[in-house]
Amino acid sequence: MKKFLLYIPFLVALASCSGTKSTEAAPQPEATPAEELRVRLDSISRHGFAFGMHDATAYGHTWAWVEDSCDVRSVCGDYPGVMNWDLGLVEWACAKELDSVPFELIRREVAKQDRRGGISTFSWHARNPLTKGDSWNTDGEQVVHQCVTEGNPLNDTIKVWIGRAADFIGSLRDDSGRRIGVVFRPWHEHTGSWFWWGRDHCSVDDYKALWQLTYDIFQEKGIDNVLWAYSPDKDNVADVESYLERYPGDSIVDILGGDVYHFDGEKGKDVYVERINNVIGAACQVAKERGKLAAFTETGSEGIPMDNWWTDVLLANIEQYPVCYVSVWRNAHDNPRHFYAPYPGHASVPSFMEFYNDGRTLFARDLEQIK
Ligand code: BMA
């Protein structure tokens, strides 16, 4: 068993307070799954932060497609509190996403994670609608501009693609058939230029218009189970102003995020810390000023070359930030050097266990206690 969590039945007490006059209460509309998730993530951020991992239960360091397996659980006995999945290739109506995870498996795993009390998030490595290349294919003139221009054939294409992403997210249901609230962070890492929607490939206005179009299509379809996360990366972000350069607006965004990786082990530590401070520092400041949530939406150190990474690098440098979750990337099953979470026997396991046992890091069993 890990740690305790204080659950103060504060809301129950509050709800039972009555005013001096007894008036007939107007029926309240039921909260949407998205609204419930917002309240829950806010509550989570008061206890610490949920630990997350990409594709955590689909495959791992030396295995793939083994039901309920998970490298993190093999190490510490518990599932990550957050699991990220990717929608790449949903736009082509494929049965599997870009790393071959079947969408059916994702749908099942999201429901299982919900039953455990955990949370699911989604990124989207959408293909280039002009060249048909992958997300990293930045060829083609003004692809985003064409996507957001009415009458352009790419506008029709992207509308269909976004519609497919919306349909998939809307199809995520619990056992009672109710939609499961999830976080969606489209058009991520846009302050860099490696994706076709990146900074050098579109204007500020076109990027914002792409977000607006995405949001509008979800609204038109009545998708009520999404919290929207904005997640710039370390490139071109030094402060709040640069963090917000392409911010699509308070009416769309719920979570201020950031994707920052640690490169070059010990040698690159100071740079990583500085980038965390720039990006996650800005995210937390904006979130506080605007009454929104903050999250460290992607991080990690490929191959975890520092044995003490979890405690001395990650925890030590994020503890000051009130993020609701911190998520690392995937453990590839077909590339032994491409992993971001420990697996049994890895040299960083003792540091990970210390991280796991720290009262501030929240895994699935902890989240079960935070309603
Ligand atoms: C990258 C790598 C790739 C993967 C892609 C999309 O960071 O992990 O191997 O295909 O993300 O998940």
Residues whose N, C-alpha, C, O or C-beta is under 5 A from the ligand:
A	BS01	BMA	D99
